[in-house]
């Protein structure tokens, strides 16, 4: 009887964790992400102010679909890689929180691929995908 109770408790913990993880993206959008690297300044959102970048270096430029006439500046998104052209590109179970600091169309550094929904900093991109690719499919949700 004890083994059955232990099994049921373990199953409950696992299911609770899965529901919390999946509900995190229950209202998420799907898009694409590219990456860019230095120089990052000046940005369309905050000019030459170096304090705009989070200490984690998890930031991004907004593609035209989310730029919203500059209203995207400062918005934060949860982002995770869901697929790519090459197998095993996404880092499983990795979700990052990024801050929009620029507009992809006008950023000083050009994105690895044009037309992306979000252009991630080099650090942010490497947290969710292998750096050997320039373009991934993502799920993202505003925080």
N, C-alpha and C positions, 0 to 999 in steps of 0.2 A: 504494500500500500504506500509506503514511504517513497519508493521509486516512482510511482505514478504521480504522486503529489509533486515531487521534485521535477519530473518531466513537464507537468502542466505549468508549474511556475516558470520554468525556463522558457517554455513556448510562449507564455504570456509576455515575458520580458522581450523576447525577440520580436514578437508581433507588434508590441508597443513601439519599439525602436523603429521598425519598418514603417509603421503608420506615421510617426513623427517625421521621419526622413522624407517619405513620399508626399506628405501634406505640405512640406516646405515649398514644393514646386507645383502645388495643385492649381495655381493660377498663373503659371509661368508662360512666357512666350518662347517661340523658337526662332532662331536667327543664325547668323554666322559671325565668326570672329577672326580677325587677322591680328597681326602684332606690329609694333613699331619700336624703334629704339632712339636713343639720344641723337640729336638734341631734342629735348621736350619743351624748351622755353623759346620764345614766349608762347602762351596758350591763348586760345580764343576766350576762355573763361576768366582767367586771372592775370593775364599779361606775363610780366617777368617775376612775379612773386613766387619765390622758391618754396614758401611755406604751404602752398596749395597741395603739394604732394604728400600723401600719407607716408608715415615712416616705414610702413610695410612695402612701399612701392607698388601697391596693388591699385592701379588707376588705369584710366582708359580715355580714349577719344570717342565721342558719339558719332555714329553714322547718321546719315540724313533721316533715316526712319525714326530715330529717337531724339534727334537734335532739338526739335521743338522750338525753333527760333531763339535758342540760347537758354531756354528754361531747363535744359538737361544739366547745366552746370551745377555741380555739387550733388546731383542725385547719386544714390548708391544702388548697386544691383548685386544680387547673388547670381553667379555665373557658373555653369558646369559644362564640360565638353560631353556631347552625346554621340558624336560620330565624326569620322573623317574619311578622306579618300583611301587612306592606307590603314590596314588593320593595326590594332594595338597602339594607336596614336593617342587616344584619350587616356588620362590617368584615372582609373576607376575610383569612384567614391570621393573625388576631390571637388569641393565646391568652394569658391572664393567670393569675397565681397569686395567689389571695386568701387571707386569714386570717379565720376566723369569730371575731367578737368579741361577738355579740349574738344574741338570739332574736327573730325577726321578729314573732312574735305579741305580744311585750311591749315592743318597741323604742319609744323616746320619739317618734321620727319615724315617721310612717306610711308604709308602702310604696306605690309607685305602683299596685300591684295586689295584692290579697290572694290567698293560697294559693300563692304562688311557692315553689319549692324553695329558692332562694337570693335574698336581697335585697341587691343590690350597692350599695356606696357610689357616689355620683354619679361620682367619678373612675373607678372600676372599670367601671361601666356604659358610660361614654363611650369606654373603650379598646376595647370589642368591638362596640359598636352605636351607631348614630346616636341622639342624645338626643331626637329627635322622637317616639320611641315609648316606651311605658311597660312593655312586656312582650315578652320574647323567649323562644325555645326554645334551650336550651343543652345542651351535652355537658360533663360535669364528671367529674373523677376526683380522689380523695384522693391527696395526695402522700405 
